[in-house]
Amino acid sequence: MLTIDSRRVAEQRRLWAVTDGQLTAEFRSRVQSGFQSTDHHRVLADLIADVGEPCWLSGPTAAALHGFEGFRLAPPFHLVLPRHRNVRRIGVVIHTSDHLDLLDKATAAGLPVTSPARTLIDLAAMTPTTAMTAALDGALRDGLISESFLHGRIAALRGRGRHGVPALLRVIEGAEIIRGAHSWLERELLRVLDLAGVPRPVPQQVLGRRGDRLIRVDFRFPGTPVVIEVLGYRWHRTGAQLQSDAERMNRLVLDGFIVLQFTYTDVVERPEQVVQRIVEALNSSPARSA
């Protein structure tokens, strides 16, 4: 357990102090040397003591403390504070947040940090896709997060203007395409149906043509006209995509299919309603062989 030395805190405060918006000579020298001779954990403990709680190490700093692949503990250090706090420290990147849920807080090496899931979400706004993909895969591999928990936090935070949410969803979507597997959202829908005792639909069914293209749906319940589409992670679509989707859905309806569409938020946050709608459609639909 790290302890705080008041003399070290006073010294670090002097080094972090702002003098007419410029670095003190000593701090500038330490920055230029890359803190090579400094115990980063001790520096972080001093920083937290100086800033005062509540505050949490975040972004690349939290990623390094969690052991994310590709991240090393090095300045500039990142902190997140409640929005109402007005704190500046030279050599430290200060972020603010209106609210940090209990699920988004953790400790690492005895220091307050953002949780692995929240760290991934925040990182995505400032980190290249390749590095984010490695960090995501490593966090899943090492058991720091589960897919279900991460998607739950994404669903909870996407409405709060977190800039990293769309970027992280693009990383997840790209990783799934590269792996050639069904998306997490499709797997989650199957899990929800299994738990509810609903017969499992058949994935990736071709049901017809639209012009020279096959019409493929995410799921179809065999022997019924009920098909399901999950709308994926993205909520902004281009005009061309909307036009294509409308034509595709119209063709299915005209061919006698009952099409149910569920959003990312539906599956993650309202699974009971999803099951209810599917059961209702199955109970009211006639048998169909083709």
Backbone bond lengths (Angstrom), bond angles and torsions (degrees), N, CA, C in turn:
res aa  C-N    CA-C-N  psi(-1)  N-CA   C-N-CA  omega(-1)  CA-C   N-CA-C  phi
1 M - - - 1.472 - - 1.523 109.02 -
2 L 1.332 116.14 130.00 1.454 120.35 179.56 1.522 110.59 -75.33
3 T 1.307 116.30 141.84 1.468 121.67 175.64 1.515 108.89 -116.47
4 I 1.309 115.10 158.54 1.464 120.42 -175.97 1.523 110.02 -104.39
5 D 1.311 116.61 126.45 1.454 123.68 176.72 1.533 107.05 -99.25
6 S 1.326 117.88 115.23 1.466 121.70 -174.74 1.526 111.35 -61.10
7 R 1.320 117.60 -33.77 1.456 118.97 179.45 1.530 110.71 -67.91
8 R 1.350 115.86 -39.46 1.460 119.10 177.67 1.526 110.37 -65.75
9 V 1.339 117.22 -38.37 1.453 120.40 178.22 1.522 110.40 -61.09
10 A 1.343 117.25 -44.30 1.455 121.03 -179.96 1.527 110.59 -62.57
11 E 1.330 116.39 -40.89 1.463 120.16 179.22 1.527 110.86 -65.93
12 Q 1.360 116.10 -43.55 1.456 119.17 -179.03 1.523 110.27 -66.51
13 R 1.335 117.71 -36.93 1.460 121.37 178.61 1.529 109.84 -60.64
14 R 1.321 115.71 -39.88 1.462 119.88 179.34 1.534 110.32 -64.56
15 L 1.329 116.54 -40.59 1.459 120.37 -179.99 1.521 111.82 -69.82
16 W 1.355 117.24 -32.70 1.456 120.73 -179.11 1.528 112.74 -84.29
17 A 1.327 116.56 -8.12 1.466 120.32 -172.89 1.528 111.45 -63.48
18 V 1.335 115.12 148.52 1.461 121.46 175.92 1.527 108.52 -94.50
19 T 1.344 116.53 126.76 1.455 121.04 176.21 1.519 107.78 -121.47
20 D 1.343 116.17 103.20 1.465 121.54 -177.52 1.524 111.61 53.47
21 G 1.362 115.37 36.68 1.456 120.58 176.99 1.518 113.80 74.55
22 Q 1.344 117.75 8.46 1.461 120.61 -178.34 1.524 110.59 -115.15
23 L 1.335 114.81 155.17 1.459 119.89 174.08 1.527 109.78 -68.89
24 T 1.337 116.41 142.73 1.454 118.40 169.99 1.520 107.81 -66.54
25 A 1.300 117.24 155.30 1.463 121.09 -177.12 1.524 111.24 -58.62
26 E 1.340 116.00 -41.28 1.463 118.91 -178.18 1.524 111.00 -66.02
27 F 1.348 115.99 -42.50 1.455 118.21 -178.28 1.522 110.36 -68.69
28 R 1.361 116.35 -38.21 1.458 119.65 178.22 1.526 110.09 -59.50
29 S 1.326 116.00 -42.39 1.452 120.29 179.23 1.520 111.23 -62.55
30 R 1.351 116.02 -39.57 1.458 119.54 -178.85 1.527 110.95 -69.78
31 V 1.342 116.48 -37.96 1.460 119.77 177.37 1.519 110.12 -63.74
32 Q 1.351 116.49 -45.50 1.451 120.43 -177.80 1.522 111.82 -64.29
33 S 1.316 117.38 -29.18 1.464 120.49 178.75 1.516 111.78 -81.23
34 G 1.338 117.29 -4.60 1.452 120.99 177.38 1.510 113.60 74.78
35 F 1.318 118.01 17.80 1.468 122.46 -179.86 1.533 111.03 56.94
36 Q 1.315 116.85 27.62 1.458 118.80 -173.28 1.524 113.20 -58.05
37 S 1.317 117.36 -31.57 1.462 119.63 -176.92 1.513 112.31 -98.42
38 T 1.342 117.18 9.83 1.456 120.56 -174.23 1.521 110.75 -102.04
39 D 1.311 117.49 138.31 1.455 123.32 171.89 1.522 107.34 -76.03
40 H 1.322 116.88 105.27 1.459 120.50 -174.50 1.531 111.91 -61.53
41 H 1.309 117.34 -38.29 1.458 119.36 179.37 1.534 110.48 -61.97
42 R 1.313 116.17 -39.84 1.461 119.82 179.36 1.526 110.23 -68.36
43 V 1.327 116.38 -40.74 1.460 120.16 177.74 1.525 110.28 -60.55
44 L 1.319 117.40 -42.25 1.463 121.15 179.91 1.522 111.30 -66.00
45 A 1.325 116.86 -40.18 1.467 119.32 176.68 1.523 110.39 -61.94
46 D 1.326 116.56 -41.78 1.460 120.40 177.92 1.529 111.19 -65.02
47 L 1.328 116.43 -40.72 1.456 121.04 179.27 1.524 111.09 -60.60
48 I 1.307 116.83 -46.08 1.465 120.77 -179.45 1.518 110.60 -64.37
49 A 1.324 116.70 -41.01 1.467 119.95 177.94 1.521 110.96 -64.01
50 D 1.325 116.29 -38.08 1.459 120.66 -179.41 1.526 111.74 -69.64
51 V 1.330 117.36 -47.12 1.467 121.25 -179.84 1.516 110.45 -68.27
52 G 1.314 115.83 -38.53 1.461 120.96 -178.98 1.518 111.94 87.04
53 E 1.313 114.98 140.59 1.458 118.89 178.23 1.527 109.99 -75.42
54 P 1.367 117.39 154.68 1.466 126.12 6.06 1.521 112.66 -84.57
55 C 1.309 116.16 133.41 1.447 123.29 171.47 1.520 107.52 -159.53
56 W 1.324 115.48 155.81 1.453 120.32 -177.50 1.522 108.76 -139.46
57 L 1.312 116.93 138.62 1.451 121.26 172.05 1.527 107.52 -67.84
58 S 1.326 116.58 140.31 1.462 119.64 -171.26 1.515 110.59 -143.02
59 G 1.345 115.23 -177.38 1.452 121.74 174.42 1.517 113.18 53.50
60 P 1.352 117.65 -138.09 1.465 120.64 -177.79 1.528 113.02 -59.71
61 T 1.332 117.52 -30.74 1.466 120.40 179.82 1.519 110.24 -67.34
62 A 1.332 117.34 -47.36 1.467 120.37 177.06 1.522 110.49 -64.07
63 A 1.338 116.86 -38.66 1.468 120.63 179.53 1.525 110.82 -58.94
64 A 1.327 116.62 -43.22 1.466 120.11 178.68 1.526 111.51 -65.24
65 L 1.323 116.28 -41.65 1.472 119.67 -179.48 1.531 111.35 -67.50
66 H 1.328 117.64 -32.16 1.464 120.92 176.05 1.522 112.04 -77.05
67 G 1.333 116.97 -13.23 1.456 120.41 -179.49 1.514 114.09 84.42
68 F 1.351 117.54 25.69 1.465 120.06 178.67 1.522 109.44 -62.08
69 E 1.309 114.97 140.96 1.454 120.62 -179.71 1.530 110.53 -62.24
70 G 1.347 115.83 130.70 1.452 121.17 176.80 1.508 115.05 91.02
71 F 1.346 118.11 -1.96 1.464 120.69 -178.35 1.527 109.88 -114.67
72 R 1.339 115.26 133.38 1.457 122.17 178.63 1.519 109.16 -124.18
73 L 1.303 116.32 148.20 1.461 121.36 -178.08 1.528 109.40 -73.42
74 A 1.329 116.15 113.11 1.463 121.02 -177.23 1.524 108.63 -160.71
75 P 1.326 117.90 152.11 1.464 120.74 175.10 1.528 110.45 -69.75
76 P 1.323 118.36 158.85 1.464 125.73 -1.49 1.525 111.58 -73.91
77 F 1.334 116.22 138.36 1.454 121.42 179.53 1.524 109.90 -81.57
78 H 1.323 115.60 151.00 1.473 121.46 -177.40 1.522 110.06 -114.36
79 L 1.325 114.95 136.57 1.462 122.87 177.63 1.520 108.96 -130.39
80 V 1.337 116.33 147.20 1.450 120.70 170.50 1.520 108.01 -120.57
81 L 1.340 115.59 133.89 1.461 122.91 -177.83 1.521 109.30 -127.39
82 P 1.324 118.16 159.85 1.470 120.01 171.98 1.520 110.37 -57.48
83 R 1.322 115.53 148.02 1.466 121.49 -172.80 1.528 112.91 -56.90
84 H 1.328 117.69 -33.87 1.461 119.79 -173.41 1.520 112.85 -74.64
85 R 1.329 118.08 -12.43 1.464 120.03 -178.63 1.527 110.24 -84.68
86 N 1.316 116.42 131.77 1.459 122.28 -179.80 1.520 108.12 -111.60
87 V 1.336 115.78 92.32 1.457 121.95 -174.25 1.521 109.03 -126.18
88 R 1.322 115.32 137.33 1.453 121.47 174.65 1.520 108.89 -130.56
89 R 1.328 115.58 139.64 1.458 120.70 173.45 1.525 107.80 -142.24
90 I 1.313 116.05 130.96 1.452 120.69 177.49 1.528 109.19 -64.00
91 G 1.324 115.92 135.32 1.461 119.79 177.87 1.506 113.92 80.93
92 V 1.348 118.06 5.90 1.464 122.37 -179.23 1.525 108.06 -127.21
93 V 1.332 117.13 134.52 1.471 122.11 176.75 1.521 107.72 -92.15
94 I 1.317 116.28 116.07 1.466 122.21 -177.34 1.528 109.13 -100.69
95 H 1.327 116.01 122.65 1.459 122.38 173.02 1.526 107.85 -109.41
96 T 1.326 116.95 155.93 1.462 120.20 176.57 1.526 109.47 -128.29
97 S 1.325 115.25 156.22 1.463 120.77 -179.52 1.512 109.07 -145.38
98 D 1.333 115.83 140.05 1.468 120.06 177.65 1.517 111.71 -66.30
99 H 1.328 115.72 -32.68 1.459 118.62 -176.01 1.521 108.91 -157.82
100 L 1.309 115.95 135.71 1.457 122.03 176.16 1.524 106.89 -123.55
101 D 1.330 116.70 107.56 1.461 121.09 -178.56 1.520 110.68 -63.75
102 L 1.321 115.51 157.76 1.460 121.00 177.54 1.523 110.42 -57.26
103 L 1.345 116.93 -36.54 1.464 121.01 -179.96 1.523 112.20 -66.16
104 D 1.331 117.15 -16.45 1.465 121.14 -178.55 1.526 112.80 -96.99
105 K 1.336 116.62 4.93 1.461 121.05 -178.82 1.531 109.81 -112.94
106 A 1.328 115.37 147.25 1.463 120.40 179.40 1.523 108.59 -156.79
107 T 1.308 116.12 -178.64 1.465 122.13 171.13 1.520 108.59 -129.19
108 A 1.312 116.20 147.88 1.463 122.42 175.88 1.515 107.52 -146.51
109 A 1.308 116.63 130.19 1.465 121.71 -176.67 1.521 111.08 54.27
110 G 1.347 117.12 32.53 1.449 121.48 178.96 1.513 114.48 77.47
111 L 1.337 117.99 9.08 1.456 121.83 -177.13 1.530 110.14 -114.08
112 P 1.334 118.07 146.35 1.472 120.18 176.92 1.524 110.64 -72.76
113 V 1.324 116.38 127.49 1.459 121.82 -177.97 1.521 109.27 -138.71
114 T 1.327 115.92 163.35 1.452 119.32 169.32 1.533 108.32 -72.12
115 S 1.322 115.95 149.51 1.464 121.14 -178.16 1.525 110.46 -63.02
116 P 1.341 117.99 161.48 1.466 119.25 178.46 1.529 113.10 -54.91
117 A 1.345 118.05 -42.89 1.467 120.13 -179.42 1.523 111.09 -64.99
118 R 1.331 117.07 -47.49 1.467 119.80 179.86 1.533 110.50 -64.61
119 T 1.317 117.12 -35.83 1.459 120.37 178.57 1.518 110.74 -62.59
120 L 1.335 117.79 -42.58 1.462 120.93 177.63 1.522 110.98 -61.35
121 I 1.328 116.85 -43.23 1.459 120.98 -179.42 1.525 110.59 -62.53
122 D 1.340 116.98 -45.06 1.462 120.19 179.89 1.528 111.92 -68.48
123 L 1.332 116.23 -38.40 1.463 120.61 -178.63 1.518 112.22 -61.98
124 A 1.330 116.27 -35.89 1.459 120.20 -172.87 1.515 112.60 -61.12
125 A 1.327 117.56 -24.33 1.464 121.05 179.76 1.519 112.25 -76.46
126 M 1.328 117.90 -12.85 1.467 120.15 -173.68 1.527 113.19 -132.95
127 T 1.336 118.52 9.06 1.456 121.48 -171.79 1.524 110.65 -127.51
128 P 1.344 118.65 136.67 1.467 120.80 178.09 1.527 112.16 -58.68
129 T 1.323 115.90 154.26 1.467 121.63 -174.98 1.521 112.56 -59.11
130 T 1.330 117.30 -42.93 1.467 119.13 -177.96 1.523 111.52 -62.32
131 A 1.331 116.97 -41.62 1.464 120.43 178.72 1.523 110.76 -68.08
132 M 1.347 117.57 -37.57 1.459 121.01 178.08 1.523 111.34 -66.00
133 T 1.314 116.73 -39.19 1.467 120.09 179.31 1.530 110.64 -62.49
134 A 1.338 116.48 -42.59 1.464 120.25 178.14 1.528 111.10 -64.67
135 A 1.337 116.58 -41.98 1.471 120.11 179.50 1.522 110.89 -65.11
136 L 1.331 117.03 -42.60 1.466 121.08 179.25 1.519 110.95 -63.18
137 D 1.314 117.02 -49.55 1.463 120.25 -179.21 1.524 111.35 -61.22
138 G 1.335 115.98 -40.42 1.464 119.56 179.64 1.520 112.44 -65.90
139 A 1.341 116.64 -41.23 1.464 120.35 179.77 1.525 111.26 -64.36
140 L 1.330 116.89 -38.71 1.466 120.70 176.64 1.522 110.53 -68.03
141 R 1.312 116.89 -44.09 1.460 122.06 -179.31 1.524 111.76 -62.20
142 D 1.332 116.22 -40.89 1.469 120.73 -176.24 1.524 113.11 -84.12
143 G 1.328 117.52 0.06 1.456 120.82 178.16 1.514 114.37 75.15
144 L 1.337 117.72 18.23 1.464 120.00 178.47 1.529 111.31 -73.10
145 I 1.326 116.08 -27.78 1.462 122.13 177.23 1.518 107.98 -141.14
146 S 1.313 115.69 164.09 1.466 121.59 167.44 1.520 107.10 -115.38
147 E 1.322 116.18 156.42 1.461 119.32 178.67 1.526 111.17 -58.85
148 S 1.338 115.99 -42.76 1.464 119.39 -177.18 1.523 111.22 -62.81
149 F 1.342 116.87 -44.64 1.469 119.45 -178.97 1.521 110.63 -65.76
150 L 1.338 117.23 -42.45 1.468 120.19 -179.68 1.521 110.37 -61.28
151 H 1.317 117.20 -44.88 1.462 119.47 -179.52 1.526 111.27 -67.59
152 G 1.326 116.75 -31.68 1.460 119.03 174.94 1.516 112.18 -63.38
153 R 1.330 116.68 -41.33 1.471 120.12 178.39 1.531 110.81 -69.99
154 I 1.326 117.46 -36.50 1.464 120.17 176.65 1.523 109.97 -60.71
155 A 1.333 115.80 -46.54 1.464 119.76 -179.81 1.523 111.07 -62.08
156 A 1.339 116.87 -38.11 1.468 120.86 -178.11 1.525 112.01 -71.95
157 L 1.332 117.66 -32.76 1.462 121.04 -172.41 1.522 114.10 -98.60
158 R 1.321 117.83 -13.73 1.464 119.09 -173.86 1.519 111.61 -65.91
159 G 1.332 118.06 -26.19 1.452 120.57 178.85 1.516 113.93 -85.11
160 R 1.325 117.46 0.18 1.468 121.00 -178.06 1.520 112.60 -104.01
161 G 1.316 116.80 13.21 1.463 119.92 175.64 1.508 114.29 75.65
162 R 1.340 118.11 24.95 1.459 119.71 176.87 1.521 108.73 -71.96
163 H 1.341 116.93 116.72 1.458 121.27 -173.48 1.528 112.31 -66.29
164 G 1.315 117.37 -22.70 1.463 119.39 -178.10 1.505 114.66 -79.58
165 V 1.349 118.20 -14.48 1.461 120.30 -175.07 1.525 112.21 -62.52
166 P 1.350 119.98 -54.16 1.471 118.29 179.48 1.524 112.90 -59.27
167 A 1.333 116.67 -39.34 1.464 120.19 -179.63 1.523 111.08 -64.75
168 L 1.333 117.77 -41.77 1.462 120.56 179.77 1.527 110.54 -67.20
169 L 1.325 117.52 -38.34 1.462 120.14 177.61 1.527 110.92 -62.81
170 R 1.320 116.92 -37.43 1.467 119.76 176.51 1.526 110.79 -65.47
171 V 1.325 117.06 -37.94 1.468 120.86 177.29 1.525 109.84 -63.53
172 I 1.326 116.61 -46.38 1.468 120.76 -179.93 1.526 110.43 -61.80
173 E 1.320 115.97 -45.70 1.460 120.74 -179.06 1.521 110.52 -61.91
174 G 1.321 117.15 -43.49 1.460 120.49 179.04 1.514 112.73 -65.08
175 A 1.325 116.88 -39.37 1.464 120.88 179.23 1.521 110.57 -64.25
176 E 1.324 116.74 -38.60 1.466 120.20 -179.64 1.517 111.28 -68.29
177 I 1.334 116.75 -37.40 1.456 120.27 177.89 1.521 110.25 -64.65
178 I 1.332 116.51 -43.26 1.466 121.45 -179.71 1.530 110.44 -62.69
179 R 1.337 116.65 -40.80 1.474 120.05 -179.19 1.520 111.93 -72.84
180 G 1.332 117.33 -17.37 1.455 120.40 179.34 1.511 113.67 70.90
181 A 1.316 117.99 21.42 1.464 121.82 -177.58 1.519 109.71 -103.96
182 H 1.346 114.97 165.76 1.454 118.85 171.72 1.523 108.29 -61.43
183 S 1.315 114.70 151.16 1.457 118.89 -179.16 1.522 110.34 -68.87
184 W 1.345 114.41 158.52 1.466 118.70 176.93 1.520 109.94 -59.22
185 L 1.325 117.61 -37.94 1.457 120.92 -177.51 1.535 110.80 -62.76
186 E 1.325 116.96 -40.87 1.458 120.07 177.25 1.525 110.96 -66.10
187 R 1.324 116.89 -42.16 1.465 120.01 178.25 1.525 110.95 -64.66
188 E 1.336 116.09 -37.21 1.461 120.11 179.98 1.529 110.53 -66.54
189 L 1.323 117.82 -39.51 1.463 119.99 177.38 1.528 110.42 -61.59
190 L 1.316 117.55 -43.24 1.465 120.64 177.50 1.526 111.14 -61.41
191 R 1.336 116.41 -39.89 1.466 119.93 178.75 1.526 110.61 -63.70
192 V 1.336 116.65 -43.27 1.463 121.39 179.13 1.528 110.40 -60.66
193 L 1.324 117.09 -43.39 1.462 120.60 179.90 1.525 111.42 -67.16
194 D 1.332 116.57 -39.01 1.471 120.00 177.88 1.530 110.83 -61.44
195 L 1.321 116.32 -44.37 1.468 120.20 -179.39 1.525 111.19 -63.57
196 A 1.324 117.14 -32.19 1.465 121.48 -178.67 1.523 111.96 -85.39
197 G 1.331 117.78 -4.14 1.452 120.53 179.99 1.516 113.98 76.90
198 V 1.334 117.50 18.98 1.465 121.79 178.35 1.526 108.51 -85.34
199 P 1.341 117.54 133.42 1.474 119.59 178.25 1.524 110.95 -52.60
200 R 1.312 115.58 141.01 1.466 120.27 -175.36 1.529 111.00 -75.51
201 P 1.343 117.94 129.09 1.467 120.54 175.86 1.526 110.99 -76.27
202 V 1.319 115.54 164.92 1.465 121.96 178.35 1.527 108.78 -91.93
203 P 1.337 118.35 128.28 1.475 119.63 -177.52 1.516 113.00 -82.40
204 Q 1.326 114.54 158.90 1.463 123.96 170.50 1.526 112.74 51.30
205 Q 1.336 115.74 60.56 1.459 121.98 -179.22 1.528 111.09 -97.67
206 V 1.331 116.61 135.65 1.463 122.34 175.06 1.524 108.01 -91.76
207 L 1.336 116.16 122.89 1.459 120.56 -173.51 1.527 113.74 -117.64
208 G 1.300 118.80 1.16 1.457 119.15 179.60 1.510 110.86 161.77
209 R 1.336 114.84 -162.45 1.462 121.60 -179.64 1.516 110.72 -131.00
210 R 1.298 114.72 150.14 1.459 121.81 169.59 1.519 106.31 -128.77
211 G 1.333 115.06 100.15 1.459 119.10 -172.41 1.513 109.55 69.09
212 D 1.319 116.44 -125.73 1.458 120.34 179.69 1.523 112.74 -97.26
213 R 1.315 117.20 13.11 1.471 120.98 -177.56 1.516 111.51 -115.95
214 L 1.327 115.07 143.52 1.453 120.78 175.50 1.527 109.85 -74.33
215 I 1.318 115.82 145.16 1.465 120.35 173.74 1.524 107.51 -97.94
216 R 1.303 115.11 110.15 1.468 121.44 -178.83 1.527 108.46 -112.37
217 V 1.328 116.70 133.00 1.467 120.89 179.54 1.522 109.32 -111.78
218 D 1.326 115.57 158.57 1.463 119.74 -177.98 1.529 111.54 -65.87
219 F 1.351 116.93 -44.54 1.470 120.68 -178.32 1.523 110.40 -146.12
220 R 1.334 114.63 148.05 1.459 120.24 169.03 1.527 108.65 -138.88
221 F 1.320 115.14 138.28 1.457 119.84 174.88 1.532 108.73 -84.36
222 P 1.334 117.85 117.80 1.476 121.07 -176.55 1.530 111.62 -56.98
223 G 1.323 115.41 140.61 1.447 120.63 177.65 1.510 114.64 77.50
224 T 1.329 117.74 6.76 1.462 122.48 179.36 1.527 108.80 -136.18
225 P 1.332 117.15 162.51 1.470 119.63 174.86 1.523 113.25 -87.06
226 V 1.331 118.21 8.70 1.470 122.17 -174.31 1.526 110.35 -83.24
227 V 1.326 115.60 121.01 1.461 121.25 175.09 1.526 108.72 -123.34
228 I 1.318 115.97 153.93 1.459 122.08 -177.64 1.521 109.11 -125.72
229 E 1.311 115.42 136.24 1.448 122.52 172.19 1.519 108.58 -120.39
230 V 1.332 117.47 128.72 1.464 120.51 171.37 1.526 106.75 -101.46
231 L 1.321 115.58 132.19 1.457 120.40 -167.34 1.520 114.61 -85.90
232 G 1.307 116.82 5.95 1.454 118.96 173.69 1.511 112.57 76.87
233 Y 1.331 115.42 -168.99 1.452 121.68 -172.16 1.523 112.57 -84.66
234 R 1.316 117.59 -27.34 1.464 120.04 -169.88 1.513 111.27 -86.71
235 W 1.311 114.70 139.01 1.460 119.20 179.90 1.528 111.96 -111.73
236 H 1.323 118.44 -5.51 1.466 122.26 174.36 1.525 107.73 -109.07
237 R 1.334 116.96 125.21 1.445 121.18 -179.77 1.530 108.80 -127.03
238 T 1.334 115.84 149.66 1.454 120.16 -179.76 1.528 110.01 -74.10
239 G 1.326 115.45 164.45 1.451 119.57 177.11 1.515 112.10 -59.93
240 A 1.337 117.65 -38.90 1.463 121.38 179.45 1.529 111.11 -64.72
241 Q 1.328 116.84 -40.31 1.460 120.34 178.66 1.527 110.65 -65.57
242 L 1.327 116.62 -42.64 1.457 120.27 179.09 1.525 110.81 -62.62
243 Q 1.321 116.88 -41.25 1.459 120.74 178.79 1.521 111.01 -63.11
244 S 1.327 116.40 -45.37 1.457 120.91 179.78 1.523 111.60 -62.68
245 D 1.325 116.19 -42.94 1.462 120.22 179.58 1.523 111.39 -63.93
246 A 1.345 116.58 -41.14 1.467 120.21 -179.57 1.524 110.67 -63.07
247 E 1.337 117.23 -44.44 1.458 120.60 179.32 1.525 111.05 -63.73
248 R 1.300 115.96 -39.99 1.469 121.47 179.80 1.521 110.97 -63.93
249 M 1.354 117.34 -46.81 1.456 121.10 -179.93 1.526 111.05 -66.01
250 N 1.328 117.66 -39.86 1.458 120.67 178.47 1.528 111.03 -60.49
251 R 1.330 117.47 -40.46 1.457 120.81 179.62 1.525 110.73 -63.78
252 L 1.312 117.11 -41.55 1.468 120.81 178.99 1.525 111.27 -63.73
253 V 1.340 116.53 -44.03 1.461 120.42 -179.92 1.525 110.64 -63.72
254 L 1.328 117.33 -44.13 1.459 120.97 179.17 1.531 111.78 -64.27
255 D 1.326 116.40 -27.34 1.468 120.30 177.16 1.522 112.36 -84.29
256 G 1.329 117.33 3.39 1.455 121.07 173.22 1.515 116.35 93.57
257 F 1.322 117.35 13.29 1.466 119.67 179.83 1.529 110.84 -90.35
258 I 1.324 115.08 148.98 1.467 122.17 173.38 1.525 106.35 -98.68
259 V 1.317 116.48 113.58 1.463 120.96 -173.85 1.521 110.02 -105.48
260 L 1.315 115.83 121.20 1.466 121.78 174.21 1.517 108.25 -109.44
261 Q 1.333 116.18 130.96 1.455 121.06 178.38 1.528 109.60 -117.02
262 F 1.324 115.79 133.80 1.457 121.16 -179.97 1.523 109.80 -128.12
263 T 1.321 114.79 135.74 1.463 120.46 -179.49 1.522 110.77 -84.92
264 Y 1.308 113.77 169.72 1.470 121.24 174.50 1.522 110.34 -53.97
265 T 1.335 116.92 -46.41 1.461 121.01 -178.61 1.522 111.32 -65.85
266 D 1.328 117.61 -36.74 1.460 120.22 176.94 1.532 110.76 -56.48
267 V 1.307 115.97 -51.94 1.464 120.93 -174.35 1.524 111.44 -67.65
268 V 1.320 116.58 -40.16 1.467 120.42 -175.06 1.527 112.24 -79.24
269 E 1.336 117.09 -43.08 1.461 120.03 -171.76 1.523 114.18 -105.53
270 R 1.337 118.08 -20.36 1.469 119.54 -177.01 1.524 111.38 -130.60
271 P 1.327 118.64 51.70 1.466 120.08 -176.11 1.530 113.31 -62.64
272 E 1.349 117.45 -31.48 1.466 119.18 179.74 1.519 110.62 -63.30
273 Q 1.329 117.35 -40.77 1.462 120.46 178.32 1.525 111.41 -66.67
274 V 1.331 116.22 -36.27 1.463 120.24 177.48 1.527 109.66 -60.66
275 V 1.325 116.32 -48.79 1.466 120.72 179.58 1.527 110.36 -60.64
276 Q 1.323 116.31 -43.71 1.468 120.46 -178.89 1.526 111.44 -58.71
277 R 1.327 117.43 -45.63 1.457 120.78 -179.27 1.536 111.20 -65.63
278 I 1.306 116.78 -39.58 1.468 119.57 -179.47 1.525 110.97 -67.18
279 V 1.312 117.39 -44.25 1.464 121.14 178.60 1.523 110.24 -61.96
280 E 1.328 116.33 -41.76 1.468 120.84 178.29 1.523 110.88 -59.94
281 A 1.344 116.80 -43.33 1.463 120.59 179.61 1.524 111.24 -66.53
282 L 1.331 116.98 -41.08 1.469 120.49 179.97 1.528 111.48 -65.23
283 N 1.318 116.02 -40.25 1.472 120.17 -178.26 1.517 112.67 -69.98
284 S 1.331 117.37 -26.87 1.473 120.33 -175.73 1.512 113.37 -99.49
285 S 1.337 118.01 -2.75 1.453 119.89 -174.20 1.529 110.96 -98.07
286 P 1.325 117.32 143.67 1.467 121.07 176.33 1.522 110.75 -75.64
287 A 1.324 115.41 158.80 1.458 119.47 177.23 1.522 109.62 -66.21
288 R 1.310 115.54 147.96 1.469 120.21 -179.65 1.513 107.93 -147.58
289 S 1.305 116.85 133.81 1.461 120.18 -174.87 1.523 112.13 -95.58
290 A 1.321 117.59 -21.03 1.468 118.74 -176.00 1.519 110.51 -128.38
